[in-house]
Amino acid sequence: MHHDDEPVFKRSQWGTNRYYYNARNPVGLVLIVITVLAVGTMLILMANRAGPFAPPPAPAPWNSPSAAPGSSGR
């Protein structure tokens, strides 16, 4: 393939030391797709409060030992 000589990461032209995925390289393109799918999945999970973003289960109500079933209440 003629795009194989392209680097996976390219240096940003904004004057910083940042790099970005190069879509002209097949590996870079796959990394872009995986990143978009992962971010989209996480946003959907956060919006629906599911998976690791689910609220903790409500604690069971506390029963004092004197109010336990089968006790005489003394």
C-alpha positions as CSV (number, residue, x, y, z in Angstrom):
1,M,0.0,0.0,0.0
2,H,1.3,3.4,-0.8
3,H,0.3,5.0,2.5
4,D,2.5,2.6,4.6
5,D,5.4,5.1,4.6
6,E,3.3,7.7,6.4
7,P,4.0,7.9,10.2
8,V,1.2,6.9,12.6
9,F,1.6,10.1,14.6
10,K,2.3,13.5,13.2
11,R,3.6,16.6,15.0
12,S,1.1,19.4,15.4
13,Q,1.8,22.5,13.4
14,W,0.4,24.8,16.2
15,G,3.9,25.3,17.7
16,T,3.4,22.9,20.5
17,N,5.0,19.5,21.2
18,R,1.7,17.7,20.6
19,Y,1.1,14.8,18.2
20,Y,-2.1,13.7,16.5
21,Y,-3.2,10.5,14.7
22,N,-2.4,10.5,11.0
23,A,-5.4,9.4,9.0
24,R,-3.3,8.7,6.0
25,N,-1.7,5.7,7.8
26,P,-4.0,2.7,8.1
27,V,-3.0,2.2,11.8
28,G,-3.7,5.8,12.5
29,L,-7.1,5.6,10.9
30,V,-8.0,2.5,13.0
31,L,-6.8,4.4,16.1
32,I,-9.1,7.3,15.2
33,V,-12.1,5.0,14.7
34,I,-11.4,3.2,18.0
35,T,-11.1,6.5,19.8
36,V,-14.4,7.8,18.4
37,L,-16.2,4.6,19.3
38,A,-14.8,4.5,22.8
39,V,-15.6,8.1,23.6
40,G,-19.1,7.7,22.1
41,T,-19.7,4.6,24.2
42,M,-18.5,6.3,27.4
43,L,-20.8,9.4,26.7
44,I,-23.8,7.1,26.2
45,L,-23.0,5.2,29.4
46,M,-22.7,8.5,31.4
47,A,-25.9,9.9,29.9
48,N,-27.8,6.7,30.9
49,R,-26.0,6.3,34.2
50,A,-25.1,2.8,33.4
51,G,-22.1,0.6,33.7
52,P,-19.3,2.1,35.8
53,F,-21.4,5.3,36.0
54,A,-24.4,3.7,37.7
55,P,-25.3,5.1,41.1
56,P,-24.5,2.8,44.1
57,P,-27.4,0.7,45.3
58,A,-29.5,2.1,48.1
59,P,-28.4,0.8,51.5
60,A,-30.8,-1.5,53.3
61,P,-32.6,0.2,56.2
62,W,-31.0,-0.4,59.5
63,N,-32.8,-2.5,62.0
64,S,-32.0,-2.0,65.7
65,P,-31.3,-5.3,67.6
66,S,-34.4,-4.7,69.8
67,A,-36.7,-4.5,66.8
68,A,-35.4,-7.6,65.1
69,P,-38.0,-10.3,64.4
70,G,-38.3,-12.9,67.0
71,S,-37.0,-10.8,69.9
72,S,-39.0,-10.3,73.0
73,G,-38.4,-6.5,73.0
74,R,-36.9,-6.4,76.5
